[in-house]
Amino acid sequence: QVQLVESGGGLAQPGGFLRLSCAASGSIFSINAMGWYRQAPGKQRELVAVITSGGSTNYADSVKGRFTISRDNAKNTVYLQMNSLKPEDTAVYYCSAHVLTTTLRNDNYWGQGTQVTVSS
């Protein structure tokens, strides 16, 4: 079993910042890509940012230049630094990790989600 636990969501003002963290634990042999997705009310879940084990990153156009994804491989943790927040960034943010387990099974795992609200 693999668990992803997110933290760091909350309320921020427009132009403000938040930092999300997601720690993976359990029967992990290695983790390939880790990423952040978000889902706003009435909308589909969308990719925000993804980072490979080697550090290559990819961002949604809507967050480029404002959000930064990073990871600490030793801690199996991924971060999302969100700056210059906008009301349209309001959503539930989900962490995702593509894990090779100790039983040599490849699977994608999700966190429980953390609410980010941007409002004055």
Backbone as CSV, one residue per row, in Angstrom:
resi,resn,N_x,N_y,N_z,CA_x,CA_y,CA_z,C_x,C_y,C_z
1,GLN,0.827,-1.201,0.000,0.000,0.000,0.000,0.859,1.247,0.000
2,VAL,0.382,2.241,-0.712,1.067,3.527,-0.788,0.077,4.622,-0.401
3,GLN,0.519,5.541,0.418,-0.330,6.656,0.832,0.339,7.974,0.439
4,LEU,-0.488,8.903,-0.001,-0.041,10.262,-0.289,-0.799,11.202,0.639
5,VAL,-0.078,12.000,1.378,-0.702,12.928,2.327,-0.310,14.344,1.960
6,GLU,-1.320,15.149,1.656,-1.102,16.544,1.263,-1.284,17.470,2.447
7,SER,-0.629,18.614,2.364,-0.805,19.659,3.367,-0.494,21.011,2.732
8,GLY,-0.935,22.070,3.402,-0.569,23.410,2.963,-1.649,24.198,2.275
9,GLY,-2.809,23.626,2.066,-3.884,24.386,1.437,-4.463,25.401,2.402
10,GLY,-5.397,26.177,1.904,-6.038,27.176,2.755,-6.542,28.356,1.961
11,LEU,-6.690,29.466,2.656,-7.219,30.699,2.066,-6.088,31.687,1.824
12,ALA,-6.064,32.260,0.637,-5.077,33.279,0.309,-5.766,34.416,-0.427
13,GLN,-5.195,35.597,-0.323,-5.725,36.749,-1.052,-5.179,36.763,-2.477
14,PRO,-5.878,37.368,-3.389,-5.321,37.535,-4.735,-3.953,38.208,-4.674
15,GLY,-3.002,37.656,-5.413,-1.635,38.150,-5.366,-0.797,37.496,-4.298
16,GLY,-1.423,36.720,-3.444,-0.726,36.055,-2.354,-0.074,34.756,-2.780
17,PHE,0.344,33.980,-1.771,1.039,32.739,-2.070,0.656,31.662,-1.070
18,LEU,0.827,30.432,-1.521,0.667,29.243,-0.689,1.689,28.217,-1.149
19,ARG,2.039,27.308,-0.260,2.943,26.209,-0.612,2.301,24.899,-0.202
20,LEU,2.112,24.028,-1.173,1.553,22.708,-0.917,2.674,21.681,-0.817
21,SER,2.453,20.694,0.043,3.393,19.580,0.181,2.627,18.274,0.060
22,CYS,3.296,17.255,-0.431,2.685,15.929,-0.534,3.765,14.894,-0.259
23,ALA,3.563,14.117,0.798,4.521,13.096,1.176,3.966,11.710,0.873
24,ALA,4.760,10.916,0.183,4.381,9.534,-0.137,5.045,8.582,0.846
25,SER,4.296,7.576,1.247,4.847,6.585,2.181,4.229,5.221,1.894
26,GLY,4.852,4.194,2.442,4.336,2.841,2.260,5.317,1.963,1.516
27,SER,4.781,1.053,0.726,5.587,0.033,0.034,6.168,0.574,-1.271
28,ILE,7.082,1.524,-1.109,7.647,2.227,-2.259,9.035,1.700,-2.578
29,PHE,9.224,1.272,-3.835,10.552,0.934,-4.299,11.181,2.158,-4.959
30,SER,10.403,2.791,-5.822,10.849,4.031,-6.446,9.625,4.796,-6.942
31,ILE,9.825,6.098,-7.151,8.755,6.947,-7.663,9.248,7.608,-8.937
32,ASN,8.481,7.497,-9.995,8.820,8.165,-11.242,8.248,9.568,-11.196
33,ALA,7.213,9.831,-11.940,6.654,11.182,-11.977,5.792,11.454,-10.744
34,MET,5.850,12.682,-10.289,4.943,13.193,-9.257,4.325,14.470,-9.799
35,GLY,3.092,14.706,-9.415,2.445,15.877,-9.983,1.325,16.417,-9.129
36,TRP,0.843,17.553,-9.551,-0.304,18.212,-8.919,-1.385,18.429,-9.961
37,TYR,-2.592,18.120,-9.570,-3.764,18.354,-10.385,-4.732,19.187,-9.551
38,ARG,-5.710,19.770,-10.222,-6.731,20.516,-9.482,-8.089,20.348,-10.134
39,GLN,-9.106,20.499,-9.318,-10.474,20.398,-9.806,-11.309,21.480,-9.158
40,ALA,-11.801,22.379,-9.982,-12.690,23.435,-9.518,-14.135,22.942,-9.609
41,PRO,-15.040,23.557,-8.844,-16.444,23.131,-8.875,-17.016,23.170,-10.291
42,GLY,-17.634,22.084,-10.695,-18.253,22.016,-12.002,-17.301,21.817,-13.163
43,LYS,-16.017,21.624,-12.851,-15.024,21.449,-13.922,-14.316,20.105,-13.775
44,GLN,-13.671,19.688,-14.861,-12.906,18.450,-14.820,-11.563,18.670,-14.124
45,ARG,-11.021,17.593,-13.617,-9.693,17.660,-13.018,-8.678,17.961,-14.111
46,GLU,-7.743,18.860,-13.815,-6.752,19.250,-14.815,-5.348,19.197,-14.232
47,LEU,-4.386,18.958,-15.111,-2.993,18.950,-14.697,-2.531,20.365,-14.378
48,VAL,-1.837,20.506,-13.262,-1.233,21.787,-12.900,0.253,21.758,-13.222
49,ALA,0.940,20.744,-12.694,2.378,20.636,-12.912,2.817,19.210,-12.620
50,VAL,3.893,18.800,-13.284,4.420,17.464,-13.078,5.941,17.537,-13.074
51,ILE,6.562,16.640,-12.319,8.021,16.597,-12.252,8.468,15.134,-12.250
52,THR,9.483,14.831,-13.064,10.010,13.474,-13.123,11.048,13.257,-12.020
53,SER,11.467,12.031,-11.867,12.486,11.728,-10.857,13.800,12.426,-11.172
54,GLY,14.007,12.740,-12.440,15.224,13.441,-12.832,15.128,14.944,-12.743
55,GLY,13.932,15.445,-12.413,13.768,16.881,-12.221,13.184,17.632,-13.401
56,SER,12.840,16.948,-14.473,12.180,17.629,-15.592,10.761,18.011,-15.198
57,THR,10.354,19.202,-15.614,9.052,19.715,-15.202,8.198,20.108,-16.395
58,ASN,6.899,20.134,-16.151,5.945,20.581,-17.152,4.809,21.271,-16.416
59,TYR,4.335,22.384,-16.978,3.304,23.179,-16.319,2.131,23.446,-17.255
60,ALA,0.960,23.598,-16.669,-0.172,24.107,-17.420,0.122,25.558,-17.793
61,ASP,-0.345,25.961,-18.961,-0.096,27.340,-19.409,-0.620,28.361,-18.401
62,SER,-1.709,28.022,-17.744,-2.353,28.980,-16.846,-1.532,29.280,-15.587
63,VAL,-0.540,28.436,-15.283,0.242,28.647,-14.058,1.720,28.922,-14.338
64,LYS,2.115,28.857,-15.591,3.530,29.088,-15.921,3.975,30.467,-15.444
65,GLY,5.132,30.500,-14.817,5.674,31.749,-14.310,5.164,32.126,-12.931
66,ARG,4.150,31.415,-12.436,3.593,31.715,-11.110,3.794,30.563,-10.133
67,PHE,3.693,29.327,-10.638,3.810,28.138,-9.792,5.139,27.450,-10.082
68,THR,5.700,26.839,-9.040,6.930,26.071,-9.191,6.774,24.729,-8.477
69,ILE,7.019,23.656,-9.227,6.976,22.320,-8.642,8.402,21.861,-8.350
70,SER,8.575,21.180,-7.231,9.887,20.642,-6.872,9.668,19.368,-6.066
71,ARG,10.741,18.624,-5.878,10.603,17.396,-5.110,11.888,17.089,-4.349
72,ASP,11.707,16.340,-3.267,12.833,15.836,-2.481,12.753,14.320,-2.563
73,ASN,13.588,13.742,-3.397,13.510,12.295,-3.624,13.825,11.498,-2.364
74,ALA,14.688,12.024,-1.532,15.044,11.311,-0.293,13.855,11.223,0.658
75,LYS,12.958,12.204,0.557,11.787,12.237,1.443,10.510,11.802,0.726
76,ASN,10.627,11.420,-0.552,9.438,11.043,-1.340,8.358,12.117,-1.253
77,THR,8.777,13.353,-1.364,7.879,14.488,-1.177,7.941,15.422,-2.382
78,VAL,6.776,15.899,-2.777,6.686,16.876,-3.853,6.039,18.139,-3.302
79,TYR,6.477,19.272,-3.832,5.999,20.579,-3.379,5.433,21.360,-4.548
80,LEU,4.527,22.276,-4.223,4.030,23.216,-5.226,4.018,24.593,-4.594
81,GLN,4.927,25.436,-5.035,4.956,26.822,-4.588,4.072,27.629,-5.514
82,MET,3.046,28.245,-4.961,2.075,28.983,-5.755,2.166,30.461,-5.396
83,ASN,2.618,31.270,-6.333,2.738,32.719,-6.147,1.748,33.446,-7.039
84,SER,1.555,34.716,-6.762,0.660,35.566,-7.569,-0.676,34.873,-7.799
85,LEU,-1.252,34.384,-6.733,-2.486,33.616,-6.839,-3.629,34.463,-7.374
86,LYS,-4.497,33.800,-8.130,-5.665,34.441,-8.725,-6.918,33.710,-8.240
87,PRO,-8.059,34.394,-8.253,-9.303,33.713,-7.847,-9.562,32.446,-8.664
88,GLU,-9.149,32.450,-9.925,-9.383,31.263,-10.755,-8.483,30.078,-10.387
89,ASP,-7.549,30.274,-9.462,-6.762,29.152,-8.951,-7.513,28.385,-7.865
90,THR,-8.650,28.899,-7.462,-9.449,28.228,-6.443,-9.895,26.857,-6.926
91,ALA,-9.572,25.834,-6.137,-9.877,24.455,-6.522,-9.420,23.523,-5.404
92,VAL,-9.798,22.270,-5.525,-9.195,21.227,-4.703,-7.967,20.724,-5.459
93,TYR,-6.839,20.727,-4.785,-5.576,20.316,-5.396,-5.239,18.897,-4.942
94,TYR,-4.920,18.060,-5.923,-4.609,16.668,-5.664,-3.165,16.366,-6.052
95,CYS,-2.512,15.614,-5.213,-1.173,15.132,-5.486,-1.280,13.765,-6.167
96,SER,-0.372,13.504,-7.087,-0.339,12.223,-7.778,1.095,11.725,-7.854
97,ALA,1.258,10.408,-7.758,2.598,9.827,-7.864,2.520,8.498,-8.600
98,HIS,3.447,8.314,-9.540,3.532,7.034,-10.250,4.609,6.217,-9.558
99,VAL,4.173,5.159,-8.910,5.033,4.428,-7.977,5.322,3.018,-8.466
100,LEU,6.580,2.615,-8.317,6.944,1.205,-8.448,7.019,0.666,-7.012
101,THR,6.120,-0.255,-6.679,6.064,-0.732,-5.304,7.137,-1.792,-5.043
102,THR,7.256,-2.163,-3.790,8.236,-3.184,-3.415,7.878,-4.557,-3.955
103,THR,6.645,-4.711,-4.419,6.243,-5.955,-5.088,6.374,-5.825,-6.599
104,LEU,7.065,-4.773,-7.045,7.367,-4.507,-8.450,6.112,-4.309,-9.284
105,ARG,5.162,-3.610,-8.687,3.934,-3.264,-9.405,3.937,-1.765,-9.646
106,ASN,3.652,-1.369,-10.899,3.535,0.038,-11.266,2.098,0.497,-11.117
107,ASP,1.912,1.555,-10.356,0.558,2.064,-10.177,0.600,3.562,-9.957
108,ASN,-0.514,4.226,-10.245,-0.633,5.646,-9.970,-1.486,5.840,-8.722
109,TYR,-1.000,6.673,-7.815,-1.688,6.912,-6.558,-2.065,8.382,-6.430
110,TRP,-3.134,8.612,-5.664,-3.651,9.969,-5.469,-3.750,10.299,-3.990
111,GLY,-3.543,11.576,-3.693,-3.812,12.060,-2.356,-5.283,12.348,-2.176
112,GLN,-5.644,12.776,-0.970,-7.057,12.991,-0.650,-7.548,14.359,-1.115
113,GLY,-6.626,15.227,-1.479,-7.001,16.565,-1.945,-6.915,17.592,-0.830
114,THR,-6.530,18.796,-1.203,-6.483,19.902,-0.244,-7.089,21.143,-0.903
115,GLN,-7.944,21.825,-0.169,-8.671,22.969,-0.736,-7.774,24.204,-0.757
116,VAL,-7.741,24.866,-1.902,-7.098,26.165,-2.046,-8.170,27.157,-2.465
117,THR,-8.324,28.210,-1.696,-9.313,29.251,-1.998,-8.598,30.590,-2.084
118,VAL,-8.788,31.279,-3.196,-8.180,32.591,-3.400,-9.300,33.617,-3.461
119,SER,-9.347,34.445,-2.449,-10.447,35.401,-2.344,-10.030,36.552,-1.454
120,SER,-10.577,37.726,-1.742,-10.325,38.877,-0.885,-11.432,39.012,0.149
